[in-house]
Amino acid sequence: MKIELNNQEIDVQIIRKPNKNIYMRFIDSHTLSVSCHRFVSEKEILRILEKNRVSLERMQKQKEKEETKDIFFQYLGKSYTRIFDGESKEVHFIDDNVIAKDEKTLEKFYQKECVRLFSSEVKRIVPFFQNIPEFSLQIRNMKTRWGVNHLTSRVITLNSELLKKDLDLLDYVIIHELCHFYEPNHSARFWMHVEEYYPKYKEARKRLRD
């Protein structure tokens, strides 16, 4: 059985089980698995799928994003096709490809690059600020924030996802968090400080949202 979602033809695989309810999940972006009782007709399944069209289209788009993420490696604003050759000792960038031994090697490279590049940019930017207290840098994946300045503990945390963005966006987030040493909130005075060091901060905020 086939249906159309997001202007794409989707294969529907029906799995008969002694279920009381109907369960739906995408195996891949073009294959939807439907688990239901053996007495549920295909006509009834189609009716339920149509009733849940909006949710299914959202699920299908999310699956597409996950598949794209598996194919491409995001690094400093560019997308590289992942190539695993099973033997490379180092990670190499050749044209639009990133070549590594395996997924684990590439992940280690990503984590090391976060530490190297984030630390380097912080060290480069800090001298432009006056009266900044000593602080430590942490890097971790965060779902909702690009950076955090823990003023009481003097720790600035940067989102590891920033390595996927253009370098100037990483600089903006660093400047943003450093300015919190001057103003702990997001008052007009705070944004005046940010603008002093990063005049196009509004554009940077929009690009991060996008």
Secondary structure, DSSP 8 states (H G I E B T S, - for coil): -EEEETTEEEEEEEEE-S-SS-EEEEEETTEEEEEE-TT--HHHHHHHHHHTHHHHHHHHHHHHHHHHHHHEEEETTEEEEEEE-S--SS-EEETTEEEESSHHHHHHHHHHHHHHHHHHHHHHHGGGSSS----EEEEE--SS-SEEEETTTTEEEEEGGGGGS-HHHHHHHHHHHHHTTT-SS--HHHHHHHHHH-TTHHHHHHHHH-
